[in-house]
Amino acid sequence: MSQKVWRHPGGKLREVGSEALSDAELLAILISSGVRDRPAGEIAGEILARLGSFKGIANQPLSKLMEIKGLGEVKAIRIAAAFEIARRIVNEVLKEHEKA
């Protein structure tokens, strides 16, 4: 059976769940649309190649993200906000475990 190819990772997430997506695919969803001759998936791949991981991305200033071609201020802010949400979730979970 051949594996389905999705045009955008959002469709893949909808059909098979977020756990099935790679880090680059999840990041491409946050980026949303790419720029001419540079799709969101390619931009996401470069971010991960430069910064290594989600942990590496989380500790970067906006200016570092905006150095990547195709990732302007709005997209960098969207990524920074998503990582701040993740950080807050982790902090809530850690506080709950400290109480237990």
C-alpha positions as CSV (number, residue, x, y, z in Angstrom):
1,M,0.0,0.0,0.0
2,S,1.5,3.4,-1.0
3,Q,1.7,6.1,1.6
4,K,-0.5,9.2,1.0
5,V,1.2,12.4,0.1
6,W,-0.4,15.6,1.5
7,R,-0.2,19.0,-0.2
8,H,0.2,20.7,3.2
9,P,0.9,19.2,6.6
10,G,-2.4,20.6,7.9
11,G,-4.3,18.0,5.9
12,K,-2.0,15.3,7.2
13,L,-2.7,16.5,10.8
14,R,-6.4,16.5,10.2
15,E,-6.4,13.0,8.7
16,V,-3.9,11.1,10.9
17,G,-3.3,13.3,13.9
18,S,-0.6,15.6,15.1
19,E,1.6,12.8,16.5
20,A,2.2,11.6,13.0
21,L,3.8,14.9,11.9
22,S,7.5,15.6,11.9
23,D,8.9,18.6,13.6
24,A,9.4,20.3,10.3
25,E,5.7,19.6,9.3
26,L,4.5,21.1,12.6
27,L,6.6,24.1,12.2
28,A,5.4,24.5,8.6
29,I,1.8,24.7,9.9
30,L,2.8,27.6,12.1
31,I,4.5,29.3,9.2
32,S,1.4,28.8,7.1
33,S,2.3,30.0,3.7
34,G,5.8,30.3,2.2
35,V,7.0,32.9,-0.1
36,R,7.6,32.7,-3.9
37,D,9.8,29.8,-4.7
38,R,10.1,28.9,-1.1
39,P,7.3,26.7,0.5
40,A,6.6,26.7,4.2
41,G,8.1,23.2,4.5
42,E,11.4,24.4,3.1
43,I,11.5,27.3,5.4
44,A,10.7,25.1,8.4
45,G,13.5,22.7,7.3
46,E,16.0,25.5,7.3
47,I,14.9,26.7,10.7
48,L,15.5,23.3,12.2
49,A,18.8,22.8,10.3
50,R,20.1,26.1,11.6
51,L,18.8,25.9,15.2
52,G,18.8,22.1,15.7
53,S,15.6,21.4,17.4
54,F,12.5,22.9,19.0
55,K,14.6,23.6,22.1
56,G,17.0,25.5,20.0
57,I,14.3,27.5,18.4
58,A,12.6,28.3,21.7
59,N,15.7,30.1,23.0
60,Q,16.2,32.4,20.0
61,P,15.3,36.1,19.8
62,L,13.0,37.2,17.0
63,S,15.8,38.8,15.1
64,K,17.5,35.4,14.8
65,L,14.4,33.8,13.3
66,M,13.9,36.7,10.9
67,E,17.3,36.1,9.4
68,I,15.8,33.1,7.6
69,K,14.6,33.9,4.1
70,G,10.8,33.7,4.0
71,L,10.3,34.2,7.7
72,G,9.3,37.8,8.3
73,E,8.3,39.5,11.5
74,V,4.7,38.2,11.6
75,K,5.7,34.5,11.1
76,A,8.5,34.8,13.6
77,I,6.1,36.3,16.1
78,R,3.7,33.4,15.5
79,I,6.4,30.9,16.1
80,A,7.6,32.7,19.3
81,A,4.0,32.8,20.6
82,A,3.6,29.1,20.0
83,F,6.8,28.3,21.9
84,E,5.8,30.6,24.8
85,I,2.5,28.7,25.0
86,A,4.5,25.4,25.1
87,R,6.8,26.9,27.8
88,R,3.8,27.9,29.9
89,I,2.2,24.4,29.6
90,V,5.4,22.8,30.8
91,N,5.6,25.2,33.7
92,E,2.0,24.3,34.7
93,V,2.7,20.6,34.5
94,L,5.9,21.0,36.6
95,K,4.0,23.0,39.3
96,E,1.3,20.3,39.4
97,H,4.0,17.6,39.9
98,E,5.6,19.6,42.7
99,K,2.3,19.7,44.5
100,A,1.8,15.9,44.2
